[in-house]
Amino acid sequence: MAMAMQGLDVQAAEILRGQVLEICIDTAFLIAGLTSYAIAAIRRRSGVRTFLWLGIWSASYGLLHILGERAVVLALPHRLWSAIPYIQTTIVYLMLVVAALAWLTLLVGLMRRIIIALVIAASVTGILGVAWFAFTGVDDKFLAINNLLAAGVLGILAVTVISKKLSQKYLLLPERGFLVFGTLAFSIEALCANVVHLLGSHTPMLFDHLGFAVLLVAFGYSALRMTLKNEHRLLTIESELEIAHQIQSSILPTTVPEINHLRIAAAYHPMTAVAGDFYEFLPVDDDHAGFLVADVCGHGVPAALIASMLKVAVQSVASEASHPSKLLCGLNRVLAGSLQGQLVSAAYLWIDMQARTALYSAAGHPPLLRSNHHLESFESNGLLFGVLPEAAYPVRELPLTKGDRFLLYTDGISEPENAAGEPFGDKRLAEVLQQHQSLPTADLSHRILTEIEAWQRSSEPRDDMTLIVIDVD
């Protein structure tokens, strides 16, 4: 037994000496593929999907040829030998699918749809081919169909890449020169290999490796250029969003007004770098002030731009601070021509501490809440801004008593959902207000946000959150 094993080792060593170059090349493809796959897995961004499929493609090619080297097979444990034909057959049939998926990350439009159809056909063919081999031991039953599909994919891609008109229309690449060279080199090598095969001979395997390597390098270089361009664009967008965030933060109040017998706190939590929520204080003197909260429908930059427009619009109607209906009518009129189909809700509370009264009006906004031993909800809504250029906004007059606590807020406070899809709701908001009636205004606003955060802990925030808490002494 020992002599047999020793003889087998000698045989493997002799074969290895004759195949060392092939094994080194195959290993290089395998390592390059695994490296590309690892980079894509670590980055986990959509822009690196190309490298994920490119890595699988290269590693599959390397593994297929390594398993075809007798020296490698002889060096493997005997129990693995029976699995090798199944691995090779699977790679042969499904490598086309992997290659096409790598190309898909560079394609758009009609060419993308065509390649997707061919990927589906190749997948079905590959599954049938592997299954047929598993049950019958015949590994080339569907190989002709697979080769025909491969020729079709290669032909379509080659024409798309080489044609300037088609590449500009269907390729997501900043430049295609190197990819044209790589695709041509691979196509010419594949064509020559097939012609020679039909003549009953074969080309050296080194030519196959060289053609494939040139294509991989060209493909990887082009994908890298595209990824770097996308990364640069993302960095530019992030930088611009940071500037927009700073600008938007600068238009919001930095302090609360000091009004006799009022204690005021405000909280503003945007969902993203820029938000569609807006709030403003309109103090007139030590006894009179207005409080505005607004919410632009939607999120992101468009909503943030309109929220910024509100700052200018409020300044233009500030003279009507003591008349909620006129102020909201003026805001709607100023914004109507600029909203471009967007809608805005708003709520405005005017407080007169000399007369101990408050006036409230709103435009499609969540109700004003008042708590003092019991909770009250006030709705005095007109149309959302942007529905009609002229709209009426009814006003509700409220007497003020010591201990009154008012809450103005956007729907980001009441609508957050938990993992089960249940909204936080007005009921839970009322419970928080009632349970923490003794907390100061700033602490209460913090408590409300904490409760909401705990409620949606397992789900992503979906809306901006803004609230103003006002206590009357």
N, C-alpha and C positions, 0 to 999 in steps of 0.2 A: 504493500500500500504506500509506504513511504517512498519507494523507488518510483512508483507511478506518479505521485505528486511532484517529485523532483523533476521527472521527465516533462511533466506538464509545465512546470515553471520555466524550464529551459526552452521549451517550445514557445511560450509566451514571450520570453526575452528576445528570442530570435525574430519573432514576428514584429515585436515592438521596434526593433532597430530599423526595420524596413518601413514602418508606418509613423515614425516619430514626427515627421513634418506634418502629415495629415492630422495627427492627434493634436499637435500644437495649434494648428489653424482652427480646428473644430472647437478646441477649448477656448480659444480667443473669442470666437463668436458667442459661445455659451457665457463666458464671463462678461463680455460687453452687453449682452442681452440682460443678464441678471442685474448689472449695474444700472442700466437704463431703467429697468423695472423698479429697482429700489429707490432711485431718485424720484420717479413719478409717485411712488407710494408715500415717500416722506413728504413731498411737497403738497400732495392732496389738493391740487387746484385744477380747474377745468382746462387751463392752458397747457397742462403737461400730460393730458391723456394720450397725446401722440407718442410720447416717450414710453408710456406704459405698453401700448400695443407694439411699438418698435422693439422694446425689450423682449417681449414674448416672441415676436417674430424671429429676432436674432438668436435667442436662446433655443427656440425650437429647431432652427436650422442646425445649430451647433450640436444639439443633443442627438438629432437624427443621424448625423454623420459620425459622431463619436460611437454611437451604438452599432454602427456598421463596420467598425474597426475590430478585427479579430483579437488583437492584443488587449483591447479594453474589455471585450466580452470574456476572454479567458481569465482576466484579472478579477472579474466580478464573482461573488458567491454563486454556486451552482443553482441555488433556489431562485435566483433572479433571472436565470437564462430564459425560462419559459415565458416571462413577462415581456421580454424585449421585442418580439414580433408584434405584440399588441400595441406597444408604445410607438414603434416605428410606423405601423399602419395608421394609427390615430394622427400622428404628426403629418404624414404624407397627405391625408385627406383634409385635415383641418388647417394646415398652414395657409392655404389660400384665404380662408375666412379671416385669420389673424392679420394677414397682409392687407386685405381689403379694409378691415376695420381701422388699421393704421392710416391708410389713405383717406378714409372717410373724414378724419379730423381736419383734413386740408381742403375738403370739397364743400361746395354749397350748390343750391339750386338743382337743376335737372340732373347734372352729373352725379350729385349725391344720391338722388332717388334711384338712378340707374344702378349705381354700385350697391345700394342697399338691396335692390331686387336680386342682384347677382350673389350677394352675401347670403341671402335666404336660400337661393338655389344651391349654393355651394355647401351650406350647412346641412341641408336635407341630403344632398349627395354624400357628404362626409359621414353622416350618421348611418345612412344605409350601407356605405362601404365598410365601416367598422363593424356594424352588426353582422353583415354577411360574412366577414372574415371570422368573427367570433363563433358563428354557427357552422360554417363550412370549411374554414381554413384557407379559402381562396381570397387573396388580398387585392386582386386587380379587377374584380367584377365591375366596379363603377369608376375605375381609374380613367378610362377614356373620356367619360363625361366630365370628370374633375379637371382633366387636362384641357378640355375644350372650354370650360368655364374660366380656367386660368388664362388661356390665350385671349378670351374675350375681355377679361378684366385688364390684362396687360395692354391689349390693343387700345381700349378706350382711354386708359390712363395716359398712355404714350401720346396719343393724338391730342388729348386735353393739355398735357404739359408742353408739348412742342408748339402747338398753335398759340400764337400770341393772343389772338382774339378770344379763343376759348379759355385760355388760362386767366386772362383778365376778368372773364365773366364768372368762372366757376372755381378758381383757386384762391384760397386765403393765404397768399404769400406776398411779402414785401418785394421779393425778387425771386426769379425762377431759374436763372442761368445755370447754377450748379446742379439743380434737380433735372434740368433738361439733359445735361451731360450724363448724369448717373442713370437716368431712365433709358437713354439711347444705348449706353454701354451694356446695360443689363439686357435690353431687348435684342441687341445684335448678338450677344453671346448666347442667349436662349434660342434665337433663330438658327444660329450656326450649329448649336448642339443638336437641335431637332433634325436639321437637314443631314448632318453627319450620321445621326442615329438611323434615319430612313435608308441611308446608303450602306447600313450594316456595320458601321464602325462607331467609335465614340471619341469625344474630345477629352483631353486630360482634365481630371477633377480640379486641378489648380485653376483652370480657366473659369469653371463654375464658381469657385470660391472668390476669385478676383471680381467677376461680374457682380456677384451678390454683395461683396464688400463695398464696391464703388457705389452701388445703389443705396446701401444702408448709410454710408457716410454722407452722400448727397442729400438723402432724405432727412437724416438727423440734423445736418447743417441747416437746411431750409426750415425745419421745424423749430430749431433753436432760434433762428432769426425771427420767426413769427412769434415765438414765446417771449423773447426779449422785447419785441415791439409792443406786445400786449402788456407786459410787465411795466414798461415805461408809460404806456397810456394809463394803466391803473394807478401808478404812482402820481401821475399828473392829476388824475381825477381826485385821488385822496388829498393831494395838496390843495386843490381848488375847493374841495369840500371843507377842509379845515379852515380855509380863509372865509368861506361862506358861513361856517359855524361861528367864527369870531365876529363877523359882521352882524349876524342875526342876534348873537348874544348882546352886542352893543346897543341894539335898539330896544331891548327890554329894560324895565326899570332895575336900577342897581340897588335902590333902597325903597322902603315903604314910606308913605307920607305920615307925618305926625299930625294927627287930627285929635282935637280934644275929646276925651272920653271914648276913644276907639283904640283897640289893639289889633294890629293887622299883621298877617303873615302870608307869604306867597310861595308856591313851589312850582317848579317848571322842570319836567323830565322829558326831553325829546327821545323818540324811539331810535332815531338815527342821528347822524351828525347835524343835519338840518331838519327842521320840523315845521308843521303847519299850524301849530298852536301859537296864540299871541295873547298877551295881557298888557294892560296899561292902567295907570292911575292918573286921574285928572283932578288934583287938588286945586281948590280955588282960594281958600284961606284956612284958618285954623279950625273952622267949624263945618266946612263944606268940602266934599270930595266925591268924585265919581270913580267907579270901578268897572273896567271892561274886560271881558274874557271872550275870545273868539277862537274858532276852530275851522280851518280850511279842510274841506272834504278831500281825502287822499293823503299821500305821504311824499317824502323826498323833496327834491329840488323844486318841482312846480308848485307844491303847496307852500314851501318855504318862501318862494318869490312873492306869492300873494300875501303871505303873512307879513313880509317886509313892507309891502304896499300899504298894509293897514296902518303902519306907523305914520306915514305921510297923510293918509286919509283921516286919521284921528286928529292930527294937528289942524287940518282944514276945517273941522267941525267942532273944535274945542270950545268955541264960544257958546255952544249949545249944551254945555256940560250939565246944566241944571234941568234940562228938558230931555229925558230919555228917548221919547218918541221922535223928537226932532233930530237928536243926535244919530239915532239908528237910521232914520230916513236919509239923512245926509250921507252917512257912510255907504248905504246901499246905492245912492245916486252916484257918488264918486267912483265906487268900484264897478258899477254895472257895465261900463264900457270896456273894462280891462280884464274881466274874469275869464273870458274865452271858454265859457261853458262850465267853469268851476263854480262850486257853491260854497258859501261860508255861513256858519252859524255864529251867533253872538249873543251875549247877555250883558246888560248894563244896569248897574245899581248906583243910584244917586242918594247920598246920605246928607241930611241937613240936621246937624246936632243942635242948632239953635231952636228949631221947631220940633226936634225929636221925631222926625218922620223920614221915611225912605220911599223912593220911587223906583219901580223896577219895570223893565221892558226887555224883550228878547226877540231874537230872529231865529226860530227853529232850533232853539238851544235846550239842553237839559234843564230841569226846573231849579229855581233857587231854593235852597234849604235853609230853614230857620229852626233852631232848637233853643228852648227855654222851658225846662221841665217836660215838655213834649215836643215832638218833631212836626213841623209844618212844611209843606211843599207848595211853591208858588209857580204857576205857569202863566205867562203873559206874552204869548208868542205871536209874532207875525211871520211873514215869509222869510225863507233863507235869503241872504244876499245873493244876487245873481239870477233870481227867478224872474223878477220884473223890475224895471228901472224905477217905478213908483210903487210903493207899498206902504200900508199903514201898520203901525206898531203900537198896540194898546199898552197902557201904563197901569200898573197896580200900585196903589198907595198903601204903605205899611206903617203903622205907628211903632215907634221904638221904645222899648222898656229895658231897664237895667237887666243884664244877664242874657240878652239876646245874642245868639251866635249865628252868623250867616256863612253859608258856604256857596261860593261860585266855582264851577268846575267844568271841564270839558268831558266829552263822553269817554275819553281814555281812562277816566276814573271809575266809571260804572260798568263799562263793557268788557274789561279783560276776562278771558276765559281760562279755566283750569284744563287739565289734561282730558277731562271728560266732556269738554265743550260747554260747561256751565258758566254763565257770566257772573261776575262779581255782584252786579245788580244794585239797584237803589236800596233794596232791603238790607243788604249787608253794610252798605255805606251808612244807612241810618243807624244800624246797630253799633257801628264803630263810634259814631257821633254821640249816641246815648251813653255808651259804656265809658267814654273818656271825656265826659262833659267838663271835668275839673282841670283837664290839661290846658296849659297855655296854648295860644294859637300856633306858634312855631312847632311845639311838641305834637300838637294834634295833626298838623299837616304831615309831619314825619311819620306819625303812627298810621295814618291812612295809607301812605305810600308803602310802608312796611307790610301792612295787611294785604295790600294788593300784590306785592312781590311774593309773599308767602302763598297766596292763592294761585298764582300762575307760575309757580316755581318750576314745574315740569313742562312748561310751554313757553314759546317765544313771545315777548311783548309785541303787540300788533298796532299800538296806537300811542301817540304822544299823550302825556299827562300834565295837566295844569290845574291848579286850584288856588283860590284865595279864601282865607279864613278871616272873618271880621268879628270881633267881640265888642259889645256895647257895654260901657260902664255906667 
